[in-house]
């Protein structure tokens, strides 16, 4: 798994993830995104368009990140999910609480 993070401004960053997010790589992802969890009034966009596989450990990273950001009045936006990844978030009900957009910016079911 590869992670590239671009700070767009003091209030926004975008992370580009590629590869697989599983029990072995999820700790690396969590560590890379940890610094953004304490920012207030912040938007963290995570581009998952190059992620081919994610397991429950990866979902756990995003749930924890979402909860921590929310306590700081910040938001998590996931973009570029494949149909397979989107279904994973949909089946678990996470698509109802975490904002998910495709690359063009359409929300949820418009993948």
N, C-alpha and C positions, 0 to 999 in steps of 0.2 A: 504494500500500500504506500502511496506517495501523498504527501500533503503540502499544498502551497497556500499561504495565507497572504492576502493583500489588504493592508489597511487603507481604506478609501478616504477616510476622514477621522476626526476624533469620535464620531458617532456611528461609524459603520466600517465593517470589514467583510471580506468575502474569502471563504476557504474553498479551495478546489481539491477534491479527494479523488484518487484513482486507485483501482485495484479492488481488493476484497476487504470487507470489514467483518472480522470474526474474533474469536476468543484470543487469538494471537496478536492481531493488529489493533483491536479496540483500545487497549491501554495507551498505545502510541497516539491514537486519535484524541483520546481524552486529555492526555498530557498537552498536546498541541493546542487544544481549544480552552484549556483551563484558565488562562490569563484573561479571557474575555468574559468569564462568568461574574466577575466583580464589577464590571462597568455598568454605570447607570445610564438610562435613556439611550441605549445602544442597540443597533441592529446587526446581527451576525447572519450573513447569508452563507449557506453551505451548498456548493454545487456538487451534486452526486451523479452527474451525467456520465462519468467514467468509472462508476462503481458497478461491477457485475454481480456482486454477491454481498449480502449482509445477513448475519444471524442475529439471534436474540441479544447477544452481547453488544452488538452495534446499536440495536434499538435502545438498549439500556443507557448507552452513552448519550444518545439524543434526548431521552427522557430526563436524565439528570441535568443535562445542559439546559433544556427547556425550563425546567423547574427553577434552576438557579438564576437564569436570565430574567424570568418572570418576577422573581422577588426584587429585582433591581429596576423594575419598570422597563426592561429591555425585551427584545424579541428575537426569536430564532425563525429564519425562513429557509426552507429547504427547496432547492430548485434542481431541475434537470433529472428528476427521477425517471428511471425506466418504468414501463408498465409493471414489471415484476416487483420492483422495489416499492412502487406506489401501493400495489396490492398488499404487501407486507404491512405497511402503515395503515391501510384501510381495514384489514382483517383485525388488527390489534386495537382499532379505534383511535389510534394516534393521529390519523388524518383529520379528525374532528377537533383536535386541540392544537396541533402544530400546523403553522401555515406552510402549505406546500404549493409551489408554483412550478410550471415547466419553464424552459429556457425563454420562451416568448413572454412570460409573465402572466399566463392564464392561471387561474386558481383551481385547485383540487381536481375535480372530475374531468377537466378539459385537457387531459394528456393526449 
